[in-house]
């Protein structure tokens, strides 16, 4: 069940808010550095997601995979929800 921590907007207030336009601009800057790493006797292999791996998932499932060594993985997500 979804719950909000505020009171509902009155009909009068809502009437002043509808049919508007907004410009949504999202920017994400992700920076990272990997330096002076070493890997010895490392076995890197396949990266597999099986059939049905997300069958019971809800929300926004994300799979970040890497089959290498000494790798910087940067992941970011911007979610814009517009209730109309």
KOLDOFI-218252 format. One line per field, with one value per atom (N, C-alpha, C): residue number from 0; residue in one letter; x, y, z. Coordinates in steps of 0.05 Angstrom, whole numbers, plus 5000, padded with zeros to 4 digits. Example, Ala and Ser with C-alpha at 12.3 -4.5 7.8 and 13.67 -1.06 7.14 Angstrom:
# residues 2
nr: [0/0/0/1/1/1]
rest: [A/A/A/S/S/S]
c1: [5264/5246/5264/5257/5273/5258]
c2: [4886/4910/4934/4955/4979/5001]
c3: [5156/5156/5156/5142/5143/5157]
***
This chain:
# residues 84
nr: [0/0/0/1/1/1/2/2/2/3/3/3/4/4/4/5/5/5/6/6/6/7/7/7/8/8/8/9/9/9/10/10/10/11/11/11/12/12/12/13/13/13/14/14/14/15/15/15/16/16/16/17/17/17/18/18/18/19/19/19/20/20/20/21/21/21/22/22/22/23/23/23/24/24/24/25/25/25/26/26/26/27/27/27/28/28/28/29/29/29/30/30/30/31/31/31/32/32/32/33/33/33/34/34/34/35/35/35/36/36/36/37/37/37/38/38/38/39/39/39/40/40/40/41/41/41/42/42/42/43/43/43/44/44/44/45/45/45/46/46/46/47/47/47/48/48/48/49/49/49/50/50/50/51/51/51/52/52/52/53/53/53/54/54/54/55/55/55/56/56/56/57/57/57/58/58/58/59/59/59/60/60/60/61/61/61/62/62/62/63/63/63/64/64/64/65/65/65/66/66/66/67/67/67/68/68/68/69/69/69/70/70/70/71/71/71/72/72/72/73/73/73/74/74/74/75/75/75/76/76/76/77/77/77/78/78/78/79/79/79/80/80/80/81/81/81/82/82/82/83/83/83]
rest: [X/X/X/X/X/X/X/X/X/X/X/X/X/X/X/X/X/X/X/X/X/X/X/X/X/X/X/X/X/X/X/X/X/X/X/X/X/X/X/X/X/X/X/X/X/X/X/X/X/X/X/X/X/X/X/X/X/X/X/X/X/X/X/X/X/X/X/X/X/X/X/X/X/X/X/X/X/X/X/X/X/X/X/X/X/X/X/X/X/X/X/X/X/X/X/X/X/X/X/X/X/X/X/X/X/X/X/X/X/X/X/X/X/X/X/X/X/X/X/X/X/X/X/X/X/X/X/X/X/X/X/X/X/X/X/X/X/X/X/X/X/X/X/X/X/X/X/X/X/X/X/X/X/X/X/X/X/X/X/X/X/X/X/X/X/X/X/X/X/X/X/X/X/X/X/X/X/X/X/X/X/X/X/X/X/X/X/X/X/X/X/X/X/X/X/X/X/X/X/X/X/X/X/X/X/X/X/X/X/X/X/X/X/X/X/X/X/X/X/X/X/X/X/X/X/X/X/X/X/X/X/X/X/X/X/X/X/X/X/X/X/X/X/X/X/X/X/X/X/X/X/X]
c1: [5017/5000/5018/5011/5027/5015/5032/5022/5038/5024/5037/5035/5056/5057/5046/5024/5012/4982/4969/4940/4934/4911/4903/4900/4904/4901/4871/4862/4833/4826/4800/4791/4797/4795/4800/4830/4847/4876/4883/4872/4877/4868/4846/4836/4856/4873/4893/4918/4921/4946/4944/4920/4918/4925/4930/4935/4959/4977/5001/5023/5044/5067/5092/5108/5133/5155/5178/5201/5218/5222/5237/5265/5285/5312/5328/5338/5354/5382/5402/5429/5444/5458/5473/5502/5520/5549/5561/5572/5585/5614/5632/5660/5674/5693/5708/5735/5753/5780/5790/5802/5816/5845/5863/5891/5908/5930/5950/5938/5920/5909/5925/5925/5936/5920/5920/5905/5923/5926/5943/5927/5931/5917/5887/5876/5847/5834/5812/5797/5771/5768/5744/5728/5702/5686/5660/5642/5617/5599/5582/5563/5536/5520/5495/5472/5450/5425/5406/5397/5381/5352/5339/5311/5295/5278/5261/5274/5299/5313/5298/5282/5267/5237/5229/5201/5184/5195/5179/5189/5203/5214/5192/5195/5177/5194/5182/5197/5213/5238/5256/5281/5279/5302/5325/5348/5372/5393/5405/5426/5452/5472/5498/5517/5528/5545/5572/5592/5619/5634/5647/5662/5692/5700/5728/5739/5764/5777/5787/5788/5797/5781/5755/5737/5721/5719/5702/5674/5654/5627/5612/5602/5586/5557/5539/5511/5495/5478/5460/5434/5413/5387/5372/5360/5342/5314/5297/5269/5252/5236/5219/5190/5175/5148/5129/5112/5092/5065/5051/5024/5004/4988/4969/4941]
c2: [4977/5000/5025/5043/5068/5089/5102/5122/5148/5170/5196/5210/5225/5239/5267/5271/5297/5295/5316/5317/5319/5309/5312/5342/5349/5376/5381/5404/5410/5413/5410/5413/5440/5461/5488/5491/5481/5483/5467/5443/5426/5439/5454/5467/5488/5499/5519/5505/5480/5466/5449/5444/5425/5439/5423/5432/5451/5448/5465/5450/5464/5451/5456/5437/5439/5428/5439/5429/5414/5389/5372/5369/5376/5373/5359/5336/5320/5317/5320/5316/5301/5281/5266/5264/5271/5269/5249/5228/5207/5205/5208/5207/5187/5173/5154/5149/5140/5134/5108/5092/5068/5071/5070/5073/5053/5046/5029/5003/4991/4965/4943/4920/4896/4872/4853/4828/4805/4786/4763/4737/4719/4693/4696/4714/4719/4706/4692/4680/4696/4707/4722/4704/4706/4688/4700/4682/4690/4703/4720/4734/4728/4712/4702/4708/4717/4720/4698/4681/4658/4667/4650/4655/4656/4676/4678/4692/4702/4714/4738/4751/4774/4769/4744/4737/4747/4749/4758/4786/4799/4826/4847/4866/4889/4914/4937/4962/4966/4974/4978/4960/4936/4918/4926/4925/4933/4910/4903/4883/4896/4898/4909/4885/4880/4857/4865/4850/4854/4828/4820/4795/4801/4825/4832/4836/4845/4850/4879/4890/4917/4937/4935/4952/4969/4995/5012/5012/5004/5004/5027/5044/5067/5064/5065/5061/5083/5095/5116/5116/5123/5123/5148/5161/5183/5174/5177/5169/5194/5198/5222/5211/5216/5207/5231/5230/5251/5240/5250/5240/5259/5247/5263/5252]
c3: [5000/5000/5000/4982/4980/4999/5014/5033/5029/5031/5029/5056/5063/5089/5087/5073/5071/5067/5071/5066/5037/5028/5000/4993/4968/4959/4955/4963/4960/4931/4925/4897/4886/4903/4894/4887/4903/4897/4873/4871/4848/4822/4823/4799/4788/4806/4797/4787/4790/4783/4758/4748/4726/4699/4679/4652/4649/4667/4666/4650/4645/4632/4649/4650/4664/4646/4648/4634/4655/4651/4669/4657/4672/4663/4684/4678/4697/4686/4703/4695/4717/4709/4729/4720/4737/4730/4749/4737/4752/4743/4762/4755/4774/4763/4779/4767/4783/4774/4787/4771/4781/4773/4792/4786/4802/4792/4805/4816/4800/4808/4795/4807/4795/4802/4785/4790/4781/4798/4792/4796/4778/4779/4782/4767/4769/4745/4750/4729/4725/4701/4694/4675/4678/4662/4652/4645/4633/4654/4645/4662/4651/4665/4654/4672/4660/4674/4663/4680/4672/4664/4649/4642/4668/4670/4694/4718/4714/4737/4749/4732/4742/4742/4742/4739/4763/4787/4810/4819/4802/4809/4808/4825/4825/4827/4821/4822/4797/4800/4778/4781/4773/4776/4758/4769/4754/4757/4735/4736/4726/4743/4735/4734/4711/4708/4697/4706/4696/4698/4677/4678/4677/4681/4681/4709/4710/4736/4736/4760/4764/4747/4750/4734/4754/4747/4763/4750/4765/4755/4767/4751/4760/4750/4768/4761/4774/4759/4769/4754/4767/4755/4763/4744/4750/4744/4764/4760/4762/4742/4741/4741/4762/4764/4761/4742/4738/4742/4761/4767/4752/4735/4719/4722]
***
